[in-house]
Structures are given as structure tokens and as C-alpha cells.
Amino acid sequence: MTGSSSGIGAAVARRLAAAGVRVVANSARSVEAGHQLAAELPDAVHVRASVADEADVARLVQAAVDT
């Protein structure tokens, strides 16, 4: 989930995790907040990546597949 380190994105990530969804949190700049969110959620991980960068997107997708 992109933009999940704060605000609406974090709230949606928490709701999805509460519903049993495994969350891959993503942020490009708010890395510490992203790691903190992932630590709060069961089986979640955080991937620092910019959705404007093709290589970062590939890493993000791979993390989602691997999770």
C-alpha cells in the first residue's frame, strides 16, 4: 500500500491488517514511520520505494509477492 506511513494510508493499512490482510507498507520519504507502522501490524513489512521509479516499483511488487 503506497503512502501508508501516515494519515488515510496508515488507517487503511491498519483496517486491512485487522481484516487479516498481510500488508506491505510503502513510503519514499517517511521511512521511520513506515517501519513503525509495519512493526505494529501482524506479518507486515515496509519497503522504501518511489512509485515514480520503475526499479523501486519492481522491488515493491516483489516484496508483496514474497510476503
Phi and psi in radians as a Rosetta constraint file:
Dihedral C 1 N 2 CA 2 C 2 CIRCULARHARMONIC -1.363 0.35
Dihedral N 2 CA 2 C 2 N 3 CIRCULARHARMONIC 2.630 0.35
Dihedral C 2 N 3 CA 3 C 3 CIRCULARHARMONIC 1.152 0.35
Dihedral N 3 CA 3 C 3 N 4 CIRCULARHARMONIC 0.502 0.35
Dihedral C 3 N 4 CA 4 C 4 CIRCULARHARMONIC -1.627 0.35
Dihedral N 4 CA 4 C 4 N 5 CIRCULARHARMONIC 0.113 0.35
Dihedral C 4 N 5 CA 5 C 5 CIRCULARHARMONIC -1.441 0.35
Dihedral N 5 CA 5 C 5 N 6 CIRCULARHARMONIC -0.183 0.35
Dihedral C 5 N 6 CA 6 C 6 CIRCULARHARMONIC -2.784 0.35
Dihedral N 6 CA 6 C 6 N 7 CIRCULARHARMONIC 2.964 0.35
Dihedral C 6 N 7 CA 7 C 7 CIRCULARHARMONIC 1.007 0.35
Dihedral N 7 CA 7 C 7 N 8 CIRCULARHARMONIC -2.419 0.35
Dihedral C 7 N 8 CA 8 C 8 CIRCULARHARMONIC -1.060 0.35
Dihedral N 8 CA 8 C 8 N 9 CIRCULARHARMONIC -0.708 0.35
Dihedral C 8 N 9 CA 9 C 9 CIRCULARHARMONIC -1.048 0.35
Dihedral N 9 CA 9 C 9 N 10 CIRCULARHARMONIC -0.751 0.35
Dihedral C 9 N 10 CA 10 C 10 CIRCULARHARMONIC -1.157 0.35
Dihedral N 10 CA 10 C 10 N 11 CIRCULARHARMONIC -0.697 0.35
Dihedral C 10 N 11 CA 11 C 11 CIRCULARHARMONIC -1.109 0.35
Dihedral N 11 CA 11 C 11 N 12 CIRCULARHARMONIC -0.731 0.35
Dihedral C 11 N 12 CA 12 C 12 CIRCULARHARMONIC -1.154 0.35
Dihedral N 12 CA 12 C 12 N 13 CIRCULARHARMONIC -0.733 0.35
Dihedral C 12 N 13 CA 13 C 13 CIRCULARHARMONIC -1.036 0.35
Dihedral N 13 CA 13 C 13 N 14 CIRCULARHARMONIC -0.742 0.35
Dihedral C 13 N 14 CA 14 C 14 CIRCULARHARMONIC -1.132 0.35
Dihedral N 14 CA 14 C 14 N 15 CIRCULARHARMONIC -0.721 0.35
Dihedral C 14 N 15 CA 15 C 15 CIRCULARHARMONIC -1.140 0.35
Dihedral N 15 CA 15 C 15 N 16 CIRCULARHARMONIC -0.747 0.35
Dihedral C 15 N 16 CA 16 C 16 CIRCULARHARMONIC -1.110 0.35
Dihedral N 16 CA 16 C 16 N 17 CIRCULARHARMONIC -0.752 0.35
Dihedral C 16 N 17 CA 17 C 17 CIRCULARHARMONIC -1.095 0.35
Dihedral N 17 CA 17 C 17 N 18 CIRCULARHARMONIC -0.695 0.35
Dihedral C 17 N 18 CA 18 C 18 CIRCULARHARMONIC -1.123 0.35
Dihedral N 18 CA 18 C 18 N 19 CIRCULARHARMONIC -0.463 0.35
Dihedral C 18 N 19 CA 19 C 19 CIRCULARHARMONIC -1.526 0.35
Dihedral N 19 CA 19 C 19 N 20 CIRCULARHARMONIC 0.038 0.35
Dihedral C 19 N 20 CA 20 C 20 CIRCULARHARMONIC 1.690 0.35
Dihedral N 20 CA 20 C 20 N 21 CIRCULARHARMONIC 0.117 0.35
Dihedral C 20 N 21 CA 21 C 21 CIRCULARHARMONIC -1.436 0.35
Dihedral N 21 CA 21 C 21 N 22 CIRCULARHARMONIC 2.381 0.35
Dihedral C 21 N 22 CA 22 C 22 CIRCULARHARMONIC -1.423 0.35
Dihedral N 22 CA 22 C 22 N 23 CIRCULARHARMONIC 2.152 0.35
Dihedral C 22 N 23 CA 23 C 23 CIRCULARHARMONIC -1.776 0.35
Dihedral N 23 CA 23 C 23 N 24 CIRCULARHARMONIC 2.330 0.35
Dihedral C 23 N 24 CA 24 C 24 CIRCULARHARMONIC -1.920 0.35
Dihedral N 24 CA 24 C 24 N 25 CIRCULARHARMONIC 1.782 0.35
Dihedral C 24 N 25 CA 25 C 25 CIRCULARHARMONIC -1.364 0.35
Dihedral N 25 CA 25 C 25 N 26 CIRCULARHARMONIC 2.551 0.35
Dihedral C 25 N 26 CA 26 C 26 CIRCULARHARMONIC -2.425 0.35
Dihedral N 26 CA 26 C 26 N 27 CIRCULARHARMONIC 2.411 0.35
Dihedral C 26 N 27 CA 27 C 27 CIRCULARHARMONIC -2.706 0.35
Dihedral N 27 CA 27 C 27 N 28 CIRCULARHARMONIC 2.656 0.35
Dihedral C 27 N 28 CA 28 C 28 CIRCULARHARMONIC -1.667 0.35
Dihedral N 28 CA 28 C 28 N 29 CIRCULARHARMONIC -0.542 0.35
Dihedral C 28 N 29 CA 29 C 29 CIRCULARHARMONIC -2.050 0.35
Dihedral N 29 CA 29 C 29 N 30 CIRCULARHARMONIC -0.609 0.35
Dihedral C 29 N 30 CA 30 C 30 CIRCULARHARMONIC -1.575 0.35
Dihedral N 30 CA 30 C 30 N 31 CIRCULARHARMONIC 1.095 0.35
Dihedral C 30 N 31 CA 31 C 31 CIRCULARHARMONIC -1.129 0.35
Dihedral N 31 CA 31 C 31 N 32 CIRCULARHARMONIC -0.827 0.35
Dihedral C 31 N 32 CA 32 C 32 CIRCULARHARMONIC -1.078 0.35
Dihedral N 32 CA 32 C 32 N 33 CIRCULARHARMONIC -0.743 0.35
Dihedral C 32 N 33 CA 33 C 33 CIRCULARHARMONIC -1.127 0.35
Dihedral N 33 CA 33 C 33 N 34 CIRCULARHARMONIC -0.646 0.35
Dihedral C 33 N 34 CA 34 C 34 CIRCULARHARMONIC -1.142 0.35
Dihedral N 34 CA 34 C 34 N 35 CIRCULARHARMONIC -0.740 0.35
Dihedral C 34 N 35 CA 35 C 35 CIRCULARHARMONIC -1.127 0.35
Dihedral N 35 CA 35 C 35 N 36 CIRCULARHARMONIC -0.694 0.35
Dihedral C 35 N 36 CA 36 C 36 CIRCULARHARMONIC -1.122 0.35
Dihedral N 36 CA 36 C 36 N 37 CIRCULARHARMONIC -0.767 0.35
Dihedral C 36 N 37 CA 37 C 37 CIRCULARHARMONIC -1.054 0.35
Dihedral N 37 CA 37 C 37 N 38 CIRCULARHARMONIC -0.834 0.35
Dihedral C 37 N 38 CA 38 C 38 CIRCULARHARMONIC -1.059 0.35
Dihedral N 38 CA 38 C 38 N 39 CIRCULARHARMONIC -0.618 0.35
Dihedral C 38 N 39 CA 39 C 39 CIRCULARHARMONIC -1.181 0.35
Dihedral N 39 CA 39 C 39 N 40 CIRCULARHARMONIC -0.469 0.35
Dihedral C 39 N 40 CA 40 C 40 CIRCULARHARMONIC -1.392 0.35
Dihedral N 40 CA 40 C 40 N 41 CIRCULARHARMONIC -0.361 0.35
Dihedral C 40 N 41 CA 41 C 41 CIRCULARHARMONIC -1.836 0.35
Dihedral N 41 CA 41 C 41 N 42 CIRCULARHARMONIC 2.489 0.35
Dihedral C 41 N 42 CA 42 C 42 CIRCULARHARMONIC -1.153 0.35
Dihedral N 42 CA 42 C 42 N 43 CIRCULARHARMONIC 2.276 0.35
Dihedral C 42 N 43 CA 43 C 43 CIRCULARHARMONIC 1.045 0.35
Dihedral N 43 CA 43 C 43 N 44 CIRCULARHARMONIC 0.329 0.35
Dihedral C 43 N 44 CA 44 C 44 CIRCULARHARMONIC -1.530 0.35
Dihedral N 44 CA 44 C 44 N 45 CIRCULARHARMONIC 2.696 0.35
Dihedral C 44 N 45 CA 45 C 45 CIRCULARHARMONIC -2.318 0.35
Dihedral N 45 CA 45 C 45 N 46 CIRCULARHARMONIC 2.776 0.35
Dihedral C 45 N 46 CA 46 C 46 CIRCULARHARMONIC -2.037 0.35
Dihedral N 46 CA 46 C 46 N 47 CIRCULARHARMONIC 2.386 0.35
Dihedral C 46 N 47 CA 47 C 47 CIRCULARHARMONIC -2.176 0.35
Dihedral N 47 CA 47 C 47 N 48 CIRCULARHARMONIC 2.105 0.35
Dihedral C 47 N 48 CA 48 C 48 CIRCULARHARMONIC -1.370 0.35
Dihedral N 48 CA 48 C 48 N 49 CIRCULARHARMONIC 2.081 0.35
Dihedral C 48 N 49 CA 49 C 49 CIRCULARHARMONIC -2.819 0.35
Dihedral N 49 CA 49 C 49 N 50 CIRCULARHARMONIC 2.556 0.35
Dihedral C 49 N 50 CA 50 C 50 CIRCULARHARMONIC -1.732 0.35
Dihedral N 50 CA 50 C 50 N 51 CIRCULARHARMONIC 2.210 0.35
Dihedral C 50 N 51 CA 51 C 51 CIRCULARHARMONIC -1.257 0.35
Dihedral N 51 CA 51 C 51 N 52 CIRCULARHARMONIC -0.088 0.35
Dihedral C 51 N 52 CA 52 C 52 CIRCULARHARMONIC -1.526 0.35
Dihedral N 52 CA 52 C 52 N 53 CIRCULARHARMONIC -0.122 0.35
Dihedral C 52 N 53 CA 53 C 53 CIRCULARHARMONIC -1.959 0.35
Dihedral N 53 CA 53 C 53 N 54 CIRCULARHARMONIC 2.072 0.35
Dihedral C 53 N 54 CA 54 C 54 CIRCULARHARMONIC -1.023 0.35
Dihedral N 54 CA 54 C 54 N 55 CIRCULARHARMONIC -0.718 0.35
Dihedral C 54 N 55 CA 55 C 55 CIRCULARHARMONIC -1.162 0.35
Dihedral N 55 CA 55 C 55 N 56 CIRCULARHARMONIC -0.694 0.35
Dihedral C 55 N 56 CA 56 C 56 CIRCULARHARMONIC -1.099 0.35
Dihedral N 56 CA 56 C 56 N 57 CIRCULARHARMONIC -0.731 0.35
Dihedral C 56 N 57 CA 57 C 57 CIRCULARHARMONIC -1.077 0.35
Dihedral N 57 CA 57 C 57 N 58 CIRCULARHARMONIC -0.715 0.35
Dihedral C 57 N 58 CA 58 C 58 CIRCULARHARMONIC -1.073 0.35
Dihedral N 58 CA 58 C 58 N 59 CIRCULARHARMONIC -0.732 0.35
Dihedral C 58 N 59 CA 59 C 59 CIRCULARHARMONIC -1.120 0.35
Dihedral N 59 CA 59 C 59 N 60 CIRCULARHARMONIC -0.698 0.35
Dihedral C 59 N 60 CA 60 C 60 CIRCULARHARMONIC -1.121 0.35
Dihedral N 60 CA 60 C 60 N 61 CIRCULARHARMONIC -0.774 0.35
Dihedral C 60 N 61 CA 61 C 61 CIRCULARHARMONIC -1.121 0.35
Dihedral N 61 CA 61 C 61 N 62 CIRCULARHARMONIC -0.730 0.35
Dihedral C 61 N 62 CA 62 C 62 CIRCULARHARMONIC -1.095 0.35
Dihedral N 62 CA 62 C 62 N 63 CIRCULARHARMONIC -0.685 0.35
Dihedral C 62 N 63 CA 63 C 63 CIRCULARHARMONIC -1.096 0.35
Dihedral N 63 CA 63 C 63 N 64 CIRCULARHARMONIC -0.674 0.35
Dihedral C 63 N 64 CA 64 C 64 CIRCULARHARMONIC -1.161 0.35
Dihedral N 64 CA 64 C 64 N 65 CIRCULARHARMONIC -0.689 0.35
Dihedral C 64 N 65 CA 65 C 65 CIRCULARHARMONIC -1.144 0.35
Dihedral N 65 CA 65 C 65 N 66 CIRCULARHARMONIC -0.718 0.35
Dihedral C 65 N 66 CA 66 C 66 CIRCULARHARMONIC -1.304 0.35
Dihedral N 66 CA 66 C 66 N 67 CIRCULARHARMONIC -0.346 0.35
